């Protein structure tokens, strides 16, 4: 079943309030579908939790304490008098599980890794906390992590195990020497696969057929830049949105390179070994094409200094007609096009190919961080119980009261309660399985059997087709009959190129890769802006000499043990 929310779906918050206002959706009934551990009687002190159909083990008696650390961005809003130290999640852990969770420190997300590093260096290590891949390796090598193998085997609930099994590399990524040292924070890996987004209203206005090849993409880009698709009589449009970062979930060049069978930033297999996509010869043709687009004004001449926020402004102003991004881009930033043009509509297309060989969209394992436990903490199983609480009671809930209390009121989308806790993960298969169920219901014109989230999306899509609610196009373009989720299904079947390296950073990778990637961005930017294509050849040579070859060697040692 489709879960009501995944990490990727959270972008809908930006437009949920608007859609709720125009659709006046009614609340859905209760139908709990949770199947996990046998429910046990729990004494609930807070009236907020009474009457809820929750699955919990017997709480610790006496209660235990757990110190953690957390990042809370400035955008996080708290209900009433709550704060990060006292909120629905800390109260639930205390009253339902017998775990008194506290935080040694709280910082903005941009400062988290630095602050954690300082804490570790000073020996002030929390009981449970989140780490990235490099930190995971270093802490394990220092003997500072608790072995979670046995407690996960003993206490992981069926729902937790199912979610972990949906990503075949999740637990492997957290395993060193055959033992489990952390809980991987799962999500939908396929969600990072690029999709081509095109202003459909511009295609229709200029009577341009849908793109089926990279040659079509280049021609559409030219016409969008030269033929005044916004109709204002001014030469102020560009064909392709590109951010100075080059990569990311929107205005990215990843999908463009994929159309030329190039796979930057991931590891691909060739001749039985892994090699790095960014230094392969297929990159050259894509770079030459981009250079020509820039020279003819199809790419913003100032792209090299414009971050995604500036590019988003260009999209909102209706000055760009194409971008390579991910499946959820209509939720943000593409919906902003309607601020000035009510008829704006972006259609998704699978990545076209430069030749007769179908293009593949690249994607990587979504596991990039882990929840770990201090080796000296006496209750490592407490983390598993917190994870179980999430998977058993939140991920698959059909109880609107549970959803409202622990995630927030859908009518108040600016307050997102799951952000108060670090012990949450997302269901990898939810996007694809839920999308299929939703489209089947749309075809039958019958939402019976859909969960709460899918029923909501069903009504939004119906409002677009039956009531002409233009703002609802974002749901049609993503979860509708020809939406971006259908493209992800094909990517999952045979149109995807998955990053073959999913391990934690190798030693040289941890030391050198950041600098090598900076070198890569500089090379690509300079070539697009007019430097000779031979700069790519020099980059490849420098990349290999300054650490790349050593990283390739390390990665293939890992690959020999994990293929």
C-alpha positions in Angstrom: 0.0 0.0 0.0 1.1 3.6 -0.5 2.2 5.2 2.7 0.7 8.6 3.3 4.0 10.3 3.2 7.5 9.6 2.1 10.6 11.8 2.2 10.1 12.8 -1.4 6.4 13.4 -1.0 7.0 16.0 1.7 7.6 18.6 -1.0 3.8 18.7 -1.5 3.6 20.7 1.7 4.4 23.8 -0.3 1.0 23.5 -2.2 -1.1 21.4 0.1 -2.8 24.4 1.7 -3.8 25.8 -1.6 -5.2 22.6 -2.9 -7.1 21.9 0.4 -8.7 25.4 0.1 -9.9 24.9 -3.5 -11.0 21.3 -3.1 -12.5 21.4 0.4 -11.6 17.7 1.0 -13.4 15.8 3.6 -11.7 13.7 6.2 -11.5 10.0 5.6 -12.6 7.2 7.9 -10.5 5.1 10.2 -9.3 1.6 9.1 -6.1 0.5 10.8 -4.1 -1.8 8.6 -1.1 -2.1 10.9 0.2 -5.7 11.3 3.2 -6.1 13.5 4.0 -7.2 17.0 1.0 -8.3 19.1 -0.4 -5.1 20.9 0.3 -5.0 24.6 -1.6 -3.1 27.2 0.0 0.2 28.0 -0.7 2.6 30.8 -1.1 6.0 29.0 -0.7 9.1 31.2 -1.5 11.6 28.6 -5.0 12.1 27.3 -3.5 12.8 23.8 -2.7 9.1 23.4 -5.8 7.6 24.9 -8.1 5.7 22.5 -5.4 5.4 19.8 -4.9 2.0 18.2 -1.2 1.8 18.8 1.2 -1.2 18.8 3.8 -0.9 21.6 5.8 -3.2 23.8 5.6 -3.1 27.5 7.5 0.1 28.5 10.7 0.1 30.4 10.0 -0.1 34.1 11.7 1.8 35.6 12.0 4.2 32.7 15.4 4.7 31.1 17.2 7.8 29.9 18.6 8.4 26.4 20.7 11.3 25.4 20.8 12.3 21.7 21.6 15.3 19.5 19.5 16.7 16.6 19.4 19.3 13.9 16.4 21.6 13.7 16.2 24.0 10.8 14.7 27.5 11.3 11.7 26.5 9.2 10.5 24.0 11.8 7.5 25.2 13.7 6.3 23.9 17.0 2.7 23.5 18.2 1.5 25.6 21.1 4.2 25.7 23.9 6.1 22.7 22.6 9.8 22.8 21.7 12.4 20.2 20.7 12.8 19.1 24.3 9.1 18.6 25.1 6.7 17.7 22.3 4.4 14.9 21.1 7.3 12.6 20.3 9.3 13.0 23.5 6.1 12.5 25.4 5.2 9.4 23.4 8.6 7.9 24.0 8.4 8.6 27.7 4.8 7.5 28.3 4.4 4.7 25.8 8.0 3.2 25.7 9.5 4.3 29.0 12.3 6.1 27.2 13.1 9.6 28.5 14.8 11.2 25.4 16.8 14.3 25.9 19.2 16.3 23.6 22.7 17.3 24.5 22.6 20.0 21.9 20.4 21.2 19.0 21.8 23.0 15.9 20.8 24.0 12.4 21.2 21.3 9.8 24.1 23.0 8.2 26.1 22.8 11.4 25.2 19.3 12.5 28.2 17.4 11.1 30.7 19.9 12.4 29.1 20.0 15.8 29.0 16.2 16.0 32.6 16.0 15.1 33.6 18.4 17.9 31.5 16.3 20.4 33.2 13.1 19.3 36.7 14.6 19.5 36.0 15.8 23.0 34.7 12.4 24.1 31.2 13.7 24.7 29.4 11.1 22.7 25.5 10.8 22.8 23.8 7.6 23.6 22.0 7.5 20.2 22.6 9.8 17.2 22.6 10.1 13.4 25.9 9.9 11.4 26.8 10.1 7.8 28.8 7.5 6.0 32.2 8.8 6.7 31.4 9.3 10.4 30.0 5.8 10.5 33.3 4.3 9.3 35.4 6.4 11.6 33.3 5.6 14.7 33.3 1.9 14.0 37.1 1.8 13.5 37.5 3.6 16.8 35.3 1.0 18.6 32.7 3.6 19.6 29.6 1.9 18.1 27.4 -0.7 19.7 26.9 -3.9 17.8 23.2 -4.0 16.9 23.1 -7.4 15.2 21.5 -9.3 18.0 19.1 -6.6 19.3 17.8 -6.1 15.7 17.3 -9.8 15.3 15.5 -10.1 18.6 13.4 -6.9 18.5 13.0 -5.7 14.9 9.2 -5.8 14.2 7.8 -7.4 11.0 7.1 -3.9 9.6 10.6 -2.7 10.3 12.1 -5.8 8.7 9.8 -5.4 5.6 10.9 -1.8 5.1 14.5 -2.7 5.4 14.1 -5.6 2.9 12.5 -3.3 0.3 16.0 -1.8 -0.3 18.3 -4.7 -0.9 21.4 -2.7 0.0 20.1 -0.9 3.1 21.3 -3.3 5.8 24.4 -4.2 3.8 25.4 -0.5 3.9 25.3 -0.6 7.7 27.1 -3.9 8.0 30.8 -4.2 8.6 32.6 -7.5 9.1 29.3 -9.3 9.0 27.8 -7.4 11.9 25.2 -4.6 12.0 26.5 -1.4 13.4 23.7 1.0 12.6 20.1 1.4 11.4 20.1 2.8 7.8 17.7 5.7 7.3 15.8 4.3 4.3 14.0 6.0 1.5 13.0 5.4 -2.1 16.2 5.1 -4.1 14.3 5.3 -7.4 13.1 8.7 -6.4 16.4 10.2 -7.3 16.2 9.1 -11.0 16.0 12.1 -13.3 13.0 13.0 -15.4 12.7 15.6 -18.2 10.1 18.3 -17.4 8.8 20.5 -20.2 6.3 23.4 -20.3 3.5 21.6 -22.0 1.6 24.8 -22.6 4.6 26.1 -24.5 4.9 23.0 -26.6 1.2 23.3 -27.5 1.5 27.0 -28.3 4.4 26.5 -30.6 2.9 23.2 -32.0 6.0 21.2 -31.1 5.6 17.4 -30.7 6.7 15.6 -27.6 10.5 15.0 -27.3 11.6 11.4 -28.2 15.3 12.0 -28.7 18.1 14.3 -27.4 18.0 15.9 -30.8 14.3 16.9 -30.1 15.4 18.3 -26.7 18.0 20.5 -28.4 15.5 21.7 -30.9 12.8 22.4 -28.3 15.4 24.3 -26.3 16.3 26.4 -29.3 12.6 27.2 -30.1 11.8 28.1 -26.5 14.7 30.5 -26.5 14.0 32.1 -29.9 10.3 32.0 -30.5 8.9 34.0 -27.6 6.8 31.2 -26.0 5.6 33.5 -23.2 4.2 35.9 -25.9 5.5 39.1 -24.4 7.4 40.2 -27.5 10.7 40.3 -25.5 13.7 38.0 -26.0 13.7 36.9 -22.3 13.3 33.2 -22.3 15.8 30.3 -22.1 15.4 26.7 -23.1 17.0 24.8 -20.2 17.2 25.6 -16.5 20.7 24.9 -15.0 21.9 25.7 -11.5 25.5 26.6 -10.7 25.7 23.4 -8.6 25.0 21.4 -11.8 23.5 18.5 -9.8 20.6 18.1 -7.4 16.8 17.4 -7.5 15.9 20.2 -9.9 17.6 22.3 -12.6 20.2 19.5 -12.8 22.4 18.3 -15.6 22.3 14.7 -14.5 19.4 13.7 -16.8 21.0 15.6 -19.7 24.2 13.6 -19.4 22.2 10.4 -19.1 20.7 11.1 -22.5 24.2 10.8 -23.9 24.8 7.5 -21.9 27.0 9.4 -19.5 26.6 8.8 -15.7 28.4 11.5 -13.7 28.9 11.0 -9.9 28.1 7.3 -9.8 30.0 4.1 -10.2 29.2 1.9 -13.2 30.4 -1.6 -14.2 32.6 -2.0 -17.3 34.5 -5.1 -18.2 33.7 -6.7 -14.8 35.0 -3.8 -12.7 33.7 -0.6 -11.3 34.7 2.7 -12.7 33.6 6.3 -12.2 31.1 7.7 -14.6 32.4 11.3 -14.6 35.6 10.4 -16.3 34.2 8.3 -19.1 34.4 9.4 -22.8 30.6 9.7 -23.1 30.8 12.9 -21.1 32.5 14.7 -24.0 29.5 14.7 -26.4 27.1 16.0 -23.7 29.6 18.8 -22.8 29.9 19.8 -26.5 26.1 20.0 -26.8 25.8 22.1 -23.6 28.5 24.4 -24.9 26.5 25.0 -28.1 23.3 25.7 -26.1 25.0 28.2 -23.9 26.6 30.0 -26.9 23.3 30.4 -28.6 21.5 31.7 -25.5 19.5 28.6 -24.6 21.0 28.5 -21.1 21.0 31.5 -18.8 24.3 33.3 -19.4 24.6 33.8 -15.6 23.9 30.2 -14.7 27.4 29.9 -13.2 26.5 32.2 -10.3 22.9 31.3 -9.8 22.0 28.8 -7.1 18.7 26.9 -7.0 16.9 29.7 -5.3 17.7 32.1 -8.2 16.8 29.4 -10.7 13.5 29.0 -8.9 12.8 32.7 -9.4 13.3 32.2 -13.1 10.9 29.4 -13.1 8.3 31.4 -11.1 8.7 34.3 -13.6 7.9 31.9 -16.5 11.2 32.4 -18.3 12.4 28.8 -18.8 10.7 25.9 -20.6 12.7 22.8 -19.6 14.5 21.3 -16.7 15.9 17.9 -15.8 14.8 17.1 -12.3 13.2 14.4 -10.2 9.6 13.1 -10.1 8.3 15.4 -7.4 9.4 18.7 -9.1 5.8 19.9 -9.7 5.4 20.2 -6.0 8.4 22.5 -6.0 9.6 24.5 -7.8 7.5 24.0 -11.0 4.1 24.9 -9.4 5.4 28.4 -9.0 5.0 28.9 -12.7 1.3 29.5 -12.1 2.0 32.6 -10.1 2.1 34.6 -13.3 0.6 32.1 -15.8 -2.5 30.3 -14.6 -2.4 27.9 -17.6 1.2 26.8 -17.0 1.6 23.0 -17.0 4.8 20.9 -17.0 4.7 17.4 -18.5 7.2 14.7 -17.5 9.1 12.7 -20.1 11.5 9.8 -19.8 15.1 10.7 -20.5 15.4 10.7 -24.4 18.5 9.2 -26.0 21.1 10.6 -28.3 21.0 7.5 -30.5 19.0 4.2 -31.0 20.1 2.8 -27.6 17.5 3.7 -25.0 18.7 6.1 -22.3 18.9 5.0 -18.7 18.2 7.3 -15.7 20.8 7.0 -13.0 20.0 6.7 -9.3 21.8 5.8 -6.1 20.9 4.0 -2.9 18.9 6.4 -0.7 20.9 5.3 2.4 23.2 8.1 3.2 23.0 8.2 7.0 22.6 5.9 9.9 21.2 5.9 13.4 23.9 4.5 15.8 24.3 3.7 19.5 27.2 4.5 21.7 29.1 1.3 22.6 28.8 2.2 26.3 25.1 2.7 26.3 23.3 0.0 28.3 20.1 -0.2 26.2 21.0 -0.5 22.5 17.6 -2.2 21.9 15.9 1.1 22.8 16.7 2.4 19.3 15.0 -0.6 17.7 11.9 0.0 19.8 11.8 3.6 18.7 12.1 2.6 15.1 9.4 0.0 15.6 7.1 2.6 17.1 7.5 4.6 13.8 7.1 1.7 11.4 4.2 -0.1 13.3 2.2 3.0 14.2 3.0 5.7 11.7 4.2 4.5 8.3 1.1 2.4 7.5 -1.5 4.0 9.7 -5.1 4.3 8.4 -6.1 6.1 11.6 -6.6 9.8 10.9 -6.2 10.6 14.6 -2.8 8.9 14.7 -1.8 10.8 11.6 -2.9 14.1 13.0 -1.3 13.7 16.5 2.1 12.4 15.3 2.5 14.1 11.9 0.3 17.2 12.1 -3.0 18.4 10.8 -3.2 18.2 7.0 -5.1 21.5 7.1 -2.1 23.1 8.7 0.7 21.9 6.5 3.3 24.3 7.8 3.6 22.3 11.1 5.3 19.0 10.4 5.6 17.0 13.5 7.8 14.2 12.4 10.6 16.7 12.2 10.7 16.7 16.0 12.3 13.2 16.1 15.3 11.6 14.5 14.0 8.0 14.8 12.0 7.9 11.5 12.6 6.3 8.2 10.7 6.0 4.9 9.2 3.1 2.9 11.3 2.5 -0.3 8.5 0.9 -2.4 5.7 3.3 -1.4 5.9 5.6 -4.4 5.6 2.8 -7.0 3.2 0.5 -5.2 1.0 3.4 -4.1 1.0 5.0 -7.6 -0.2 1.8 -9.2 -3.1 1.5 -6.8 -4.1 5.1 -7.3 -4.1 4.8 -11.1 -6.2 1.7 -10.9 -8.7 3.5 -8.8 -8.7 6.4 -11.2 -9.4 4.1 -14.1 -12.3 2.5 -12.3 -13.4 5.8 -10.9 -13.7 4.2 -7.5 -11.4 5.1 -4.6 -12.7 2.2 -2.4 -9.8 0.5 -0.7 -7.3 3.4 -1.0 -5.6 4.6 2.1 -6.1 8.1 3.4 -3.2 9.6 1.5 -4.3 8.0 -1.8 -7.9 9.0 -1.3 -6.8 12.6 -0.9 -4.7 12.5 -4.1 -7.6 10.8 -5.9 -9.8 13.7 -5.1 -7.2 16.2 -6.3 -6.8 14.5 -9.6 -10.5 14.2 -10.1 -10.9 17.9 -9.4 -8.5 18.7 -12.2 -10.3 16.6 -14.8 -13.9 17.1 -13.6 -13.9 20.6 -12.1 -11.1 22.2 -14.0 -9.1 23.1 -10.9 -5.9 24.2 -12.5 -3.9 24.2 -9.3 -4.4 20.4 -9.1 -2.1 19.8 -12.1 0.8 19.1 -9.8 -0.9 15.8 -8.7 -1.9 14.9 -12.2 1.7 15.4 -13.4 3.1 13.2 -10.7 0.5 10.5 -9.8 -1.9 10.8 -12.7 -2.3 8.3 -15.6 0.8 9.6 -17.4 2.6 11.1 -14.5 6.2 11.0 -13.5 5.6 8.0 -11.2 4.8 5.9 -14.3 8.3 6.9 -15.6 9.9 5.7 -12.4 8.2 2.3 -12.9 9.9 1.9 -16.2 13.2 3.1 -14.7 12.8 0.4 -12.0 12.1 -2.3 -14.7 14.8 -1.7 -17.3 15.5 2.0 -17.8 17.6 2.6 -14.8 21.4 2.8 -14.1 21.9 2.3 -10.4 25.1 3.4 -8.7 26.9 0.1 -8.1 28.8 1.4 -5.1 26.7 1.7 -2.0 29.3 1.2 0.7 30.6 3.7 3.2 33.4 5.9 1.9 36.7 4.2 1.3 39.8 5.9 3.0 41.0 7.8 0.0 37.4 8.6 -1.1 36.8 10.2 2.3 40.0 12.2 2.0 40.0 13.2 -1.7 36.5 12.9 -3.3 35.1 16.3 -2.2 38.1 18.1 -3.8 37.8 16.0 -6.9 34.1 16.8 -7.3 34.8 20.5 -6.9 37.4 20.1 -9.7 34.7 18.4 -11.8 32.1 21.1 -11.4 34.7 23.8 -12.3 35.6 21.8 -15.4 32.1 21.4 -16.6 31.1 25.0 -15.9 34.2 26.3 -17.8 33.5 24.1 -20.8 29.9 25.1 -21.0 30.9 28.7 -21.0 33.4 28.2 -23.8 36.6 26.6 -22.7 38.0 24.0 -25.2 36.7 20.5 -24.9 40.3 19.3 -24.3 39.9 20.7 -20.8 37.8 17.5 -20.1 40.7 15.3 -21.1 43.0 17.2 -18.8 40.5 16.9 -16.0 40.4 13.1 -16.4 44.2 12.9 -16.3 44.3 15.2 -13.2 41.5 13.3 -11.5 43.2 10.0 -11.9 46.6 11.4 -10.7 45.3 13.2 -7.6 43.4 10.4 -6.0 41.0 9.0 -8.6 43.0 5.9 -9.5 43.5 5.0 -5.8 39.7 5.4 -5.2 39.0 3.1 -8.1 41.3 0.5 -6.7 39.6 0.7 -3.2 36.1 0.6 -4.7 37.0 -2.5 -6.6 38.4 -4.2 -3.5 35.0 -3.5 -1.9 33.2 -4.7 -5.1 35.0 -8.0 -5.0 33.4 -8.7 -1.6 29.9 -7.3 -2.3 29.0 -8.2 -5.9 
